[in-house]
């Protein structure tokens, strides 16, 4: 009976250690997204920040969907507090991080998993996030429904996420080729 309790305690400590590591990496990536928000360009009322999408892909690959959504949420809050983003940061970044993380887990083939994470980020942020940004703009940002089409945010979100996804795809692919990605993932597991 006591050996079972000792084993459970060891497992709990190991689980906490893993969670702390992932939480720390998520916090650093959220900080990178916030600092990277200084690199932005306006498109149709939204501030496009490709660095957020780079971070979303890294979170999807290294941490999974839950930590990715958490990092995107924290980055969106901080960006808004600091005046570096708009409320449109929430639907775009969080949906992209979630879908990228979920699609990354679909296959065991490393190259295909990376491609699926990129597709998830682009579709999640660009299309789904762009569509979800419309009600946010109407309800909280005083956008005029008569002059704003429900699909108006898809184009700027796609521009931003495609730029960030191309960069992150190249970096993650290089990390995969050099086995750095496997090393980092093992250290987090």
C-alpha positions in Angstrom: 0.0 0.0 0.0 2.8 2.4 0.9 4.7 1.7 -2.3 1.7 2.6 -4.3 1.4 5.9 -2.5 5.1 6.6 -3.0 4.7 5.8 -6.8 1.7 8.1 -7.0 3.6 10.9 -5.2 6.5 10.5 -7.7 4.1 10.7 -10.6 2.4 13.8 -9.2 5.8 15.5 -8.7 6.8 14.6 -12.2 3.5 15.9 -13.6 3.9 19.2 -11.7 7.4 19.6 -13.0 6.3 19.1 -16.6 3.4 21.5 -16.2 5.8 24.1 -14.7 8.2 23.7 -17.6 5.4 24.1 -20.1 3.9 27.0 -18.3 7.3 28.7 -18.2 7.8 28.2 -22.0 4.2 29.4 -22.6 4.9 32.6 -20.6 8.1 33.2 -22.5 6.4 32.7 -25.8 3.5 35.1 -24.7 6.2 37.7 -23.8 7.7 37.2 -27.3 4.3 37.8 -28.9 3.8 41.0 -26.9 7.3 42.4 -27.7 6.8 41.3 -31.3 3.7 43.4 -31.4 5.9 46.4 -32.0 6.3 44.8 -35.5 2.8 45.4 -36.9 1.0 47.0 -39.8 -2.5 48.3 -40.0 -5.0 46.6 -42.4 -8.7 47.6 -42.4 -8.8 48.6 -38.7 -6.8 45.7 -37.3 -3.2 45.7 -36.3 -1.6 42.7 -38.0 1.2 41.2 -35.9 2.9 38.3 -37.6 5.0 37.5 -34.5 1.8 36.3 -32.7 1.3 33.7 -35.4 4.9 32.6 -35.1 4.3 32.1 -31.4 1.0 30.2 -32.1 2.8 27.7 -34.3 5.6 27.2 -31.7 3.0 26.7 -29.0 1.1 24.2 -31.2 4.2 22.2 -31.9 5.9 22.4 -28.5 3.1 22.7 -25.9 -0.2 21.7 -27.4 -3.5 23.4 -27.8 -4.4 24.3 -24.2 -1.1 26.1 -23.5 -1.2 27.7 -26.9 -4.6 29.2 -26.2 -3.4 30.3 -22.8 -0.4 32.0 -24.2 -2.5 33.7 -27.0 -5.0 34.9 -24.4 -2.3 36.3 -22.1 -0.5 38.0 -25.0 -3.8 39.5 -26.2 -4.6 40.9 -22.8 -1.1 42.4 -22.4 -1.2 43.8 -26.0 -4.5 45.5 -25.3 -3.3 46.9 -21.9 -0.2 48.3 -23.5 -2.1 49.7 -26.5 -0.3 47.4 -28.9 -3.3 45.6 -30.2 -7.1 45.7 -30.4 -9.8 43.5 -29.1 -9.6 41.7 -32.5 -6.5 40.0 -31.1 -8.5 37.7 -29.0 -10.6 35.7 -31.6 -7.8 35.6 -34.1 -4.9 34.4 -32.0 -6.8 32.1 -29.7 -8.7 30.2 -32.4 -5.6 29.8 -34.5 -3.6 28.5 -31.5 -6.3 26.0 -30.7 -6.8 24.7 -34.2 -3.0 24.6 -34.9 -2.4 22.6 -31.7 -5.3 20.2 -32.4 -4.2 19.5 -35.9 -0.6 19.0 -34.9 -1.7 16.0 -32.9 -3.5 14.3 -35.8 -0.6 12.3 -37.2 2.7 10.8 -36.0 4.6 11.8 -39.2 6.6 14.8 -38.1 6.6 16.7 -41.4 2.9 16.3 -41.9 2.2 17.3 -38.3 4.1 20.6 -38.9 2.2 21.2 -42.1 -1.2 20.5 -40.3 -0.2 22.9 -37.5 0.5 25.6 -40.1 -2.8 24.9 -41.9 -4.6 25.0 -38.5 -3.0 28.4 -37.6 -3.8 29.9 -41.0 -7.4 28.6 -41.2 -8.1 29.1 -37.5 -6.8 32.7 -37.4 -7.5 33.8 -41.0 -10.9 32.4 -41.6 -12.5 31.4 -38.3 -10.9 34.2 -36.3 -11.7 36.7 -39.0 -15.4 35.7 -38.9 -15.5 35.8 -35.1 -13.9 39.2 -35.1 -17.0 40.7 -36.8 -19.3 40.5 -33.8 -16.4 41.7 -31.5 -16.0 44.7 -33.7 -19.7 45.5 -33.8 -20.3 45.0 -30.0 -17.1 46.4 -28.5 -15.4 48.6 -31.1 -18.3 50.7 -32.4 -18.0 49.3 -35.9 -20.9 50.1 -38.2 -22.8 47.0 -39.3 -24.0 48.8 -42.4 -20.5 49.6 -43.7 -18.6 46.5 -42.4 -19.1 43.2 -44.1 -19.2 40.1 -41.9 -16.1 38.8 -43.7 -14.2 42.1 -43.6 -11.6 40.8 -41.2 -10.7 37.7 -43.1 -8.3 39.4 -45.5 -6.2 41.3 -42.9 -6.1 38.3 -40.6 -5.0 36.0 -43.5 -2.2 38.5 -44.5 -0.9 38.5 -40.9 -1.2 34.8 -40.3 0.3 33.7 -43.6 3.3 35.9 -43.1 3.9 34.6 -39.5 3.2 31.0 -40.5 5.7 31.0 -43.4 8.4 32.3 -41.0 7.5 29.8 -38.2 7.2 26.9 -40.7 10.7 27.6 -42.0 12.1 27.7 -38.4 10.3 24.7 -37.2 11.3 22.7 -40.2 14.9 23.6 -39.7 14.6 22.6 -36.0 13.1 19.3 -37.1 15.9 18.6 -39.6 18.6 19.3 -37.0 16.8 17.3 -34.3 16.6 20.3 -32.0 12.8 20.1 -32.1 12.9 16.5 -30.7 15.3 17.5 -28.0 13.2 20.5 -26.9 10.0 18.4 -26.9 11.6 15.6 -24.9 12.8 18.1 -22.3 9.2 19.3 -21.9 7.7 15.8 -21.6 
